[in-house]
Amino acid sequence: MSFNIGLSGLFAANKALDVTGNNIANVATTGFKSSRAEFADQYAQSIRGTTGTTTTGSGVTTAAVSQQFTQGNLTTGTGRDLDLAINGNGFFMVSNNGDKLYTRAGAFHTDPSGMIIDNSGNNLQGYNVDGNGNVNTGQLSNLRIDSSNLPPNPTGTISITSNLNSSEAVPTTSPFDPTDPKSYNTPLHTDLYDTQGNKHSLDQYFVKTGTNTWSMYTLVDGRSASDPTSTTPDKTDLTFKSDGTLDTTKLATAGNMTVNPDGTFTLNNWVPATQVGTATPPVFAENGAAAKTGGIKIDMLATTQNNSTAGVASKTQDGYATGQLTSLSIDQGGNLFASYTNGPGRIIGQVALTNFANVQGLAPAGGTMWRESFTSGTPVTGAPTTGTLGTVTSQALEDSNVDLTAELVNLIKAQSNYQANAKTISTQSTVMQTTIQMT
């Protein structure tokens, strides 16, 4: 029996050496989780299923080799936007032709078709966006970075916050002439775009006509909105209250500019044009593009008339020209934000994370990956920062959680255990030889 006890000790020490050696070998493996050999003693059972009080035991057995899913240090500043690290709970989900695998190693890149993959070609799973640019969190799919040009978007809404100086005098030059600064008080120019992404200028000229009353003359590229050959502007009368705010009940306009029930304006019938030739004065003709269907809504409800410098406080419009992808950034929520040459950026997808009730029950699949098992429980997948899921850090990778100093100590202990168990076998052999010689 003593030979078997010593032999079981040798097996256990050898297993400990294997586990420690594997940990040391993967000390530089991204996302690697160290393992620990766990042992249990053995006792022979009697016929009635009990062990005697004087039983010495029959050796040791390997109860489990458990992985330690503690957080590894994050190496930041890798310079690659698709190097991702998880800070907290969760795993990246990747798909190998439908086979779902889970990993903490976040070294991803794109293939020629823009799919986000790991070094083994597995597709990173997440949420793509729908036709309206909204993240579809109800359906997991292969994440893809669309590097094609962002198509142009015609201007449909303009919002302007500005002030007109109430202390200014009524211009002495009349009638209004956009080429004569003495015929108006304040000019305002706003970029807008047609359906082909061509940029145009919405020109608004404000002329004070009396106490709390102004006239706004509107042109596009210095031309009439509906007739590129005409310089006749659309005129809108504005009235302000005693507190300096716009009186939406006294707005009056005609022609291409209409007043909406909420006090905003709509510029109708705009015909995009371009200059033809180099004649002076310039000649304009239709450029083949169109305006936003339904016209351009102009929100000037925040316009004020106070005794302060005239000017624009803020101005936005929703149109843009054709754009090319210039950069990609990923926030802590896993949102993939693409920036384009035409200015606007947009979310093009979101990385998903998955967690398990019992991560110790995950089955190793190699390549620093794991599979779901019966003991791991059902995977719970969602957006980062939701529930118990951690956050995502871009341009970072999670280091192995191996403590090299501790592993070297374990190596010495395993070696000593091996030598000690070998000594028990040697001693038992000596005792056996002595017994044989006595007979």
Secondary structure, DSSP 8 states (H G I E B T S, - for coil): -HHHHHHHHHHHHHHHHHHHHHHHHTTTSTT---EEEEEEEE----TTS---TT----EEEEEEEEE------EEE--S-TTBEEEESB-EEEEEETTEEEEES--B-EE-TT-BEE-TT--EEEEEEB-TTS-B-TT--EE-B---S-B--B---EEEEEEEEETT----SS-S--TT-GGG-SEEEEEEEE-TT--EEEEEEEEEEEETTEEEEEEEETTB-SS-TT----EEEEEEB-TTSBB-GGG-EE-TTEEE-TTS-EEE-S---EEEETT-SS-EEEE-S----TT-EEEE-TT-EEESS--EEEEEEE--B--B-EEEEEE-TT-EEEEEETTS-EEEEEEE-EEE-S-GGG-EE-SSSEEE--TTT---EEE-TTSTTB-EEEESEEE-----HHHHHHHHHHHHHHHHHHHHHHHHHHHHHHHHHHH-
